[in-house]
Amino acid sequence: MNLIRVGPIFVNFDRVTTVRDLTPEAGTGPRLVRIEFDEGHTVDITAQAQWLLDWMISQATDVTPTAP
């Protein structure tokens, strides 16, 4: 089980099908991320949205240094 704590909730990423960045155009409002699960449930994240997006990018990025 791949549990991630996002603010006050725990998300089982084994059950996540989609993560959508629904943030309005830059500078017009707070970040908004929708997490969609395989059973059709959704969770909207605002307060921790930027942290979640940064974490997801860090997990998907190869951080192994390479020589020039």
C-alpha positions as CSV (number, residue, x, y, z in Angstrom):
1,M,0.0,0.0,0.0
2,N,1.4,3.4,-1.0
3,L,-0.1,5.9,1.5
4,I,0.8,9.5,1.2
5,R,-0.2,12.1,3.8
6,V,-1.6,15.3,2.2
7,G,-2.5,17.7,4.9
8,P,-5.0,16.0,7.2
9,I,-5.8,13.1,4.9
10,F,-4.0,10.0,3.7
11,V,-4.2,9.0,0.1
12,N,-3.7,5.5,-1.1
13,F,-1.9,6.1,-4.4
14,D,-2.4,2.4,-5.3
15,R,-6.0,3.3,-6.0
16,V,-5.5,6.6,-7.8
17,T,-6.3,6.7,-11.5
18,T,-5.8,10.3,-12.3
19,V,-4.4,13.5,-10.7
20,R,-5.6,16.7,-12.4
21,D,-4.2,20.2,-11.9
22,L,-7.4,22.3,-12.1
23,T,-5.8,25.6,-11.1
24,P,-7.2,28.6,-12.9
25,E,-4.8,30.7,-15.0
26,A,-1.7,31.7,-13.2
27,G,-2.2,34.3,-10.5
28,T,-6.0,34.2,-10.5
29,G,-6.6,31.9,-7.6
30,P,-5.3,29.2,-5.3
31,R,-3.9,25.9,-6.6
32,L,-6.5,23.2,-7.1
33,V,-5.6,19.5,-7.6
34,R,-8.3,16.8,-8.0
35,I,-7.3,13.2,-7.2
36,E,-9.5,10.6,-8.9
37,F,-9.8,7.0,-7.6
38,D,-10.7,3.8,-9.4
39,E,-14.1,3.5,-7.7
40,G,-15.2,6.9,-9.1
41,H,-14.5,8.9,-5.9
42,T,-12.6,12.2,-6.0
43,V,-10.8,14.4,-3.5
44,D,-10.0,18.1,-4.2
45,I,-6.8,19.5,-2.6
46,T,-6.2,23.2,-2.2
47,A,-4.1,24.0,0.9
48,Q,-1.5,21.3,0.1
49,A,-1.9,21.4,-3.7
50,Q,1.5,22.9,-4.5
51,W,3.3,20.4,-2.2
52,L,1.5,17.5,-3.8
53,L,2.4,18.6,-7.3
54,D,6.1,19.1,-6.3
55,W,6.2,15.7,-4.6
56,M,4.7,14.0,-7.7
57,I,7.3,15.7,-9.9
58,S,10.1,14.7,-7.6
59,Q,8.9,11.1,-7.8
60,A,8.7,11.1,-11.6
61,T,12.0,12.9,-12.1
62,D,15.3,11.0,-12.5
63,V,17.5,12.9,-10.0
64,T,20.7,11.0,-10.8
65,P,23.3,13.5,-11.6
66,T,24.8,13.2,-15.1
67,A,28.2,14.3,-16.4
68,P,28.2,17.2,-18.8
